[in-house]
Structures are given as C-alpha cells and as structure tokens.
C-alpha cells in the first residue's frame, strides 16, 4: 500500500526573549506561533479496525500535540534559565514561566517540539514524524525534516 503524509496545524500565543541578541528580540515580546506537523505512514488496512484507512487518527495526532506542547506553551513566557529577566520575573509572578537550557529561538523551540512528538510516537506502529514547521511570524519560520536528521 502507498505511503501517505498527513498534516495537522496548531497555533498558540507565547512570549520569549533572546538574551544577548543584537536586535529588538532581546526584549520580552510575543508571537502567535503556528506549528504544522506532518506524519508519514501507510493507511491501516483492517476493515474491523475503527482506524481503518487512516495513517494516524487526526484526533490522536491532536492529542499528542495539544497535550504535550500547546497546553504547556500557550500564553507562556519562555526564557533561558540564566536570563537577565529572572531577577525581576519569577514563577510566583508568572505561573506560565518556562525556563529552558537553550536560547528560546524559533529553531531551538522547534527541536524541543520534535523531540516531544517523537517520544509520543514510540507506541504507534507504521507512523513516523516526516516534518515539522514552526512559524513565528507571517514571514518567518523554522523547519525540521526527518530526512535531514
């Protein structure tokens, strides 16, 4: 049977700051992030299976991304764990503060999201993450492709 790609898109609001950046992004600022995830697989060929004909059920795909990424990052402030803002902002002040070991660029956040998604796919047969795109603005995004990695 043919292999197909299926894609689902997600969006959420999030703020971040890039410490040491030589432009405006060193300030705390926000974006509407858009994440597109594409899975590669073979449709299930089992007439008795409720997932018959699907590569992956869109509701399962939605659960993976919403539960593990969107719910965590929506309306969050993402800062590097040694950010200069931490002497002014604490988790007590902002319950949606997420501290990372990396500079929270679009590229680095996408790598984290890919790791999260791949870890959730371990129990799903015949399906793999083909690509992911994180759009930070209308004209700026980072992409990850399995074939490149």
C-alpha positions as CSV (number, residue, x, y, z in Angstrom):
1,X,0.0,0.0,0.0
2,X,1.1,3.5,-0.7
3,X,2.7,5.7,2.0
4,X,1.0,9.0,2.7
5,X,1.7,12.1,4.6
6,X,-0.9,13.7,6.8
7,X,-0.6,17.1,8.4
8,X,-2.3,19.0,11.2
9,X,-1.7,22.6,12.2
10,X,-1.8,24.2,15.7
11,X,-1.5,27.7,17.0
12,X,-1.0,29.4,20.3
13,X,0.2,32.7,21.8
14,X,3.6,32.8,23.6
15,X,6.2,35.3,24.6
16,X,10.0,35.0,24.8
17,X,13.2,37.0,24.9
18,X,16.6,36.3,23.4
19,X,19.3,37.3,25.9
20,X,22.3,38.8,24.2
21,X,20.6,39.2,20.8
22,X,21.8,42.3,19.0
23,X,18.3,43.4,17.9
24,X,14.8,44.0,19.3
25,X,14.4,40.3,20.2
26,X,16.5,40.8,23.4
27,X,13.3,42.4,24.8
28,X,10.4,40.3,26.0
29,X,7.9,40.1,23.1
30,X,5.2,37.7,21.9
31,X,4.1,35.9,18.8
32,X,1.2,33.8,17.5
33,X,3.1,30.6,16.9
34,X,1.9,28.1,14.3
35,X,3.1,24.5,14.3
36,X,2.5,22.2,11.4
37,X,3.3,18.6,11.9
38,X,3.4,16.0,9.1
39,X,3.4,12.3,9.7
40,X,4.4,9.6,7.2
41,X,2.8,6.2,7.2
42,X,0.7,3.6,5.5
43,X,-3.1,3.6,6.0
44,X,-4.3,0.9,8.2
45,X,-5.9,-1.9,6.1
46,X,-8.1,-3.6,8.6
47,X,-11.9,-3.3,7.9
48,X,-12.8,-4.3,11.5
49,X,-10.5,-1.6,13.0
50,X,-12.1,1.7,13.8
51,X,-8.9,3.4,12.4
52,X,-9.2,1.5,9.1
53,X,-8.0,3.7,6.2
54,X,-6.1,6.1,8.5
55,X,-2.4,6.7,8.7
56,X,-3.0,8.2,12.1
57,X,-6.3,9.4,13.5
58,X,-6.3,13.2,13.5
59,X,-7.8,13.1,17.0
60,X,-4.8,11.1,18.2
61,X,-2.4,13.4,16.4
62,X,-4.3,16.4,18.0
63,X,-3.9,14.8,21.5
64,X,-0.2,14.3,21.1
65,X,0.5,17.9,20.2
66,X,-2.2,19.7,22.3
67,X,-1.5,17.7,25.5
68,X,2.3,17.9,25.3
69,X,3.0,21.2,23.6
70,X,0.1,23.6,23.2
71,X,-1.3,23.2,26.7
72,X,2.2,23.7,28.2
73,X,3.3,26.7,26.0
74,X,0.1,28.6,25.3
75,X,0.3,32.0,26.9
76,X,3.7,31.2,28.5
77,X,6.8,33.3,28.8
78,X,9.8,31.3,27.6
79,X,13.2,32.4,28.9
80,X,16.7,30.8,29.0
81,X,17.3,29.6,32.6
82,X,20.0,32.2,33.1
83,X,18.0,35.1,31.6
84,X,18.7,38.6,32.8
85,X,15.0,38.9,33.4
86,X,14.9,36.3,36.2
87,X,15.9,38.8,38.9
88,X,12.6,40.7,38.0
89,X,10.3,37.8,37.0
90,X,9.7,34.7,39.0
91,X,7.4,31.7,38.7
92,X,5.4,33.3,41.5
93,X,4.8,36.3,39.3
94,X,4.1,34.3,36.2
95,X,2.7,30.8,36.6
96,X,3.3,30.3,32.9
97,X,7.0,30.9,33.0
98,X,9.1,28.2,31.2
99,X,12.8,28.1,31.6
100,X,15.0,26.4,29.1
101,X,18.6,25.3,28.9
102,X,18.7,26.8,25.4
103,X,18.2,30.2,23.8
104,X,14.5,30.1,23.0
105,X,14.7,30.8,19.3
106,X,12.2,29.5,16.9
107,X,14.7,26.9,15.7
108,X,15.6,25.6,19.2
109,X,12.0,25.5,20.3
110,X,11.1,23.5,17.2
111,X,13.8,21.0,18.1
112,X,12.3,20.6,21.5
113,X,8.8,20.1,20.0
114,X,10.1,17.5,17.6
115,X,11.7,15.5,20.5
116,X,8.4,15.7,22.4
117,X,6.4,14.5,19.4
118,X,8.8,11.7,18.5
119,X,8.7,10.4,22.1
120,X,4.9,10.2,22.0
121,X,5.0,8.2,18.7
122,X,7.0,5.3,20.1
123,X,4.0,3.1,20.6
124,X,2.3,3.9,17.3
125,X,3.2,1.4,14.5
126,X,4.0,2.3,10.9
127,X,3.9,6.1,11.6
128,X,6.8,8.5,11.8
129,X,7.3,12.2,12.0
130,X,8.1,13.4,8.5
131,X,8.4,17.1,9.1
132,X,7.6,20.0,11.4
133,X,7.3,23.7,10.8
134,X,7.2,26.4,13.5
135,X,6.1,29.8,12.2
136,X,7.0,32.7,14.4
137,X,5.7,35.5,12.2
138,X,3.8,35.6,8.9
139,X,7.1,35.6,7.0
140,X,9.5,33.7,9.4
141,X,9.6,30.0,10.3
142,X,11.9,27.1,11.1
143,X,11.5,23.7,9.5
144,X,12.7,20.2,10.5
145,X,12.7,17.2,8.1
146,X,13.3,13.6,9.2
147,X,15.4,13.0,6.0
148,X,17.9,15.7,7.1
149,X,18.4,14.1,10.5
